[in-house]
């Protein structure tokens, strides 16, 4: 079969990292090729049977937007739970990220949870009081942050799930796993989390510096329907407002003070049979390359089932290369299963 230029470019880009198996690279490259053949992101979502996001509400009012994608093929596969970056809703852009992972793993059910945003996701329905926000920001009682997600998973009877997340989503995946039982967690994949505590002012500055490199990661995918999905998402007005919401401020304080490595160690002790994977960019604005390399190696030697993926010369925006993000997740889940 003659492959397209997009297949070849994607394969060469992923192969250059020296981190992924041939099977992982070929799987993701085929997905990229298929994305290059669709006329629009709407057509792509239709082909993959991506449903519209809905709002899940707990009995006492807290809620979370969720997209729940059933398996598209029969075969061995459980559930993937995807947690999104800071303030990102389930808009067209993030749905394309989720759809790319779903396309790579068609025998898996994929559940994606959104973050605080404006319309049409009705985050005012969360009714999170000041006590819960204070706990998220300043204590180790972070259960209210992930309570609606856990409520949805348990209502659906989800067990043995693979939790994945990028940026704040990595922290959220780890926090959620800390409240789940061992039979509910098979693996945890964390993509470029904040490496260590810093002042809130420093964290905000570091976050702002991540925007400049983002375009190169988006553009190198060369997928027109992805570009269109991002353009559609950009037409909404809620992104800046979402960052000013009380819950987003509380999350920012949480991320500034959370010490990633000790927290990862404590979660791994709760789930000793779970497989963990941590990927980070060696030039990430939110990372610390030497700290991550050394500390994760110590955890692995201490018995944590751990794989570290150091992405040489990449910055924090690396997951905007949807094919690189999909390769990290696909590789981790294939090893865990």
N, C-alpha and C positions, 0 to 999 in steps of 0.2 A: 504493500500500500504506500502510495506517495504521500508524504506528510507535508503540511503547509509550512511556510516560513515561521509562522507564530509558534507552531509546535517545536521547531528546531531552536528558535531563539529562547523559548522558555526552558527547554531541556538544557541548553548550554549554560544559561544563567544559574539554574539550580545546581547543575553539576559542578560549577566553578567553586561552590562552597566546600566541596569535599566532605559533606556531612550526611548526605541522603543516599539511600539505596537506589539501585536502578529501577526497582519497582515503584518507589515513591516518585521519582523524577518522571518516569513515563506516564504514570497515572495523572499527575498534575498537568503535565504537558498536553495530554489528550483533552483534559478539561479546558485548558486555555484555547486549544484548537477549536473545540466546539463553541466556546464563547465568541471566537472570532467569526463564526459563520452565522450567528443570529443577527436579525435586523434591528433589535432593540432590547433593552433590559426587560421590558414588559413581556416580550416573546420568550425570553430566557426564563423568567419567573413562571410563566405559563407552562413551559416544557418541563420544568422541575416540580410543578405542582406546589409552588410556594403560596401558602394561604396568607390572607391579610392578618396583620397583628390584631390581637384582642387584648382586653384588659381583664386580668384576673384579680378579683377582690377577695380578701379574707373576710371572715364573718364580722370582724370589728372595724373593717373599712380600709385597711392598708391594701394597696394594690400594686401591680406591676404589669407592664405591657409584655406580651409573650407571643412569639411565633412558634408554632409546633408543626414540624414538617415530618410526615410519616415516611417510612422507608419506601424507596421507589423500586427496589428489587428484592427478591427473596434471597435469603442466605443468612450466614452467621453475622450478627450485628446487634448491639445493644442500643444505648442512648448516649448521645453527645449533648452536653449542656454548655452553651456558649455565653460568656459574659462580656459585655462591650466596654470600650474605653469611656473615660470620664465624660459625662453629660450627653453621650451619644444615644439618640433614640433609635427605634426600629424604623428608620427612614429608608429611602431607596438605596442610599450608599451602603449602610450597614447590612441591609438585606442582601445586597450583592456579595458582601464578604461572607455572610452566612451561607448563601446559595452556592458559593464556590466550594466551601467545605462539604456541603451536602452532596454536591456533584461528585466529589472525589470518593465519598463513602456512601454509596447509594443503598446499602443494606442496613444502614443505621437510621434510627429516628433522631432528628436534631431539634432541640429546644433552645431557642434564643431568647434571652431576657433583655429588655430595654432599660434605659436609665432615665433619670429626671429630665423632662423636657416639656414643651408646651403642647398645643393641639397637634394631632387629634388623640393624644394618648392620656389625657385627663389625669395628670398627675396630682391635681388638687384632691382627687378622691383618696389619696393616701392617708390624709388626716394624721400625719406624724406630728406629735406634740413636742414641745421644747425639751421634755425629759428624755425622750428617745434620741433626739438630735444631740443633746449634751452627751449622752452615753456613747454614741457613735464617735463623736469628736474627741472626748477626753477620758474615756474609760476603756476597759477591755470587754465591756458588755456591748457587743456589736450585733446582737441577734436581730434587732429591729431592722438593720440594714438589709438582711437577706431573708427575713421571715416570710414575705409574700412568695419568694421563689421556692423556699422549702415547702411552704404550704401547697403550692401548685404541684411540685414533684411528688409529694406524698399523696395528694389527692389523686394523682394519676397512677400511683403505684410504681413509680420509677425506682429501680434498684440497679446496682452495678453500673453506674453512669460514669462517663468520662467527662470531667469538668475542665474546660479550657477558657483562657482569658488573656487579653492583651492589655498592657498598661494598667489602668485602674481595674480593668476586668480581671487581670491576673490576681490582684489583691482580693477582689470580690470572690473569685473562684476559691482562693485559699481560705478566706473567712467563712464562706458557705460550707466548705469541706470540714472546717473545724466544728461545725454544729451538726454535721451528718454522722450517721452510724457507719461502721465499716462495711456493712453489706450494701450501702448506698454509694460507695466510692470505689471505682476500679482504678482510675488514674486521674492525675492532676497535671495539666500542661500550662505553664506560665510563660508568657511571652513579654519580655522586657518590662518587668516590674520596676518600681522605684527601689533602688538597691539598698538604701539605708536612710535613716532619719535626717532631716534638714529643717531649717526654719521655713515657716509658711511663705515668707517673702522670697526665699531662695527657690522653693518649689514652684511658685508662680512664675518666677523668672526662667527657670529651667523648662517649664511647660511651654512658655511663649517661644523659647528658642527652638522648639521641636517643629514649628510650622514651616520654617524656611526650607528644610530638605524634603518636605512631604511630596512636592510635585514630582521629583525625580523618581520616587517609588511608584507613584500613580502612573506616570507616563511610560515607564519601562515595561509595564504589562502589555501595552499596545492593544488593549481591548476597548473598542469603541463603545460597546454597550455599557461597560463599566464607567467610562467617562460620562455617558449620558445619565446614568443613575446618580452619579455625584452631582451633576448639574441640576437634576430634578430635586435632590435633597437640599441643595444650596438655596433654592427658591423659598424655603420655609424661613420663618423669622424667629424661631425659638432658641437657636443655639446659644447666643450671647445671653439671653434672658435666663436660660437654664443654669448657667454658671453663677448667676446671682441668687438663685433660689437657696433658702436656708439649708436644705438637705445637701446641696452641692458644696456649700461652705463647710458644713460639718464633715463631708467626705474629704475635702481638701485638707482640713486639719488632721483628720485620721491618717491620710497618706503621708503627711509631713512627719508624723511621729511614729509610724509603724516601722519596727525594725524587722526587715524582711527575713533575714537568715534565721534568727532565733524562732520567729513565728513559723517558718517553713519546717524547722526541726520539730517543733511541738506538734504540728499537724501530722507530720510523718510518723511520729511516735503513736498518735491516736490511730493511724491507718498503716500499720507495719507491712501489710500485704499489698498496698497500693503502689503503683508505679508513678514516679514523679519525673517530669522533664522541665528544665528551665532553659529558655533561649534568651540571649541578650546580645545587643549590638556593642561591639568593642568601643565604639565612639558615641554611645548613647548619652544624651544630655541628662537623663535621669538615672544613669547607671554609674558604675564604678568597676571598670574592667578587672583590675587586679583583685579587688575585694570579692567580686562574684566568682572568679576563677578559683581563688584560694579557698574561699568558704564552702563552695559547693563540692570541691574535691574532698574537704574534710568531712562533710556530711556523707558522701559516698563511701569513704573509708570507714565511717562509723556505722555502716550497715543500711543506710537509706537506699532504697531502690531508685537510683537517680541516674538520669542522663543529662549532661550539660551540652548545650549547643552554643558555642561562641561564634557569632556572626561577624567575621573580621571586617572592620572599616564601616559597619552599618551604624546608623543613628537610630533614635527612638522611633522614627516614623516608618520603620522597616515593614510593619504589618500592612501598610497601605499598598505594598506589593502583594496583592491578594494571592498570588501563586506561591510566594515565599511563605506566607502565613499558612496556607493550606498544606504545604509540604511539611512544615514543622508539626502541625496537628496530625496529619495523616501518619507520619513516621512514628509519633509518640503512641497513637492509638493502636497501630499495627503491632508494635512491640508489646504493649500492655495486654492485648488479646492473644 
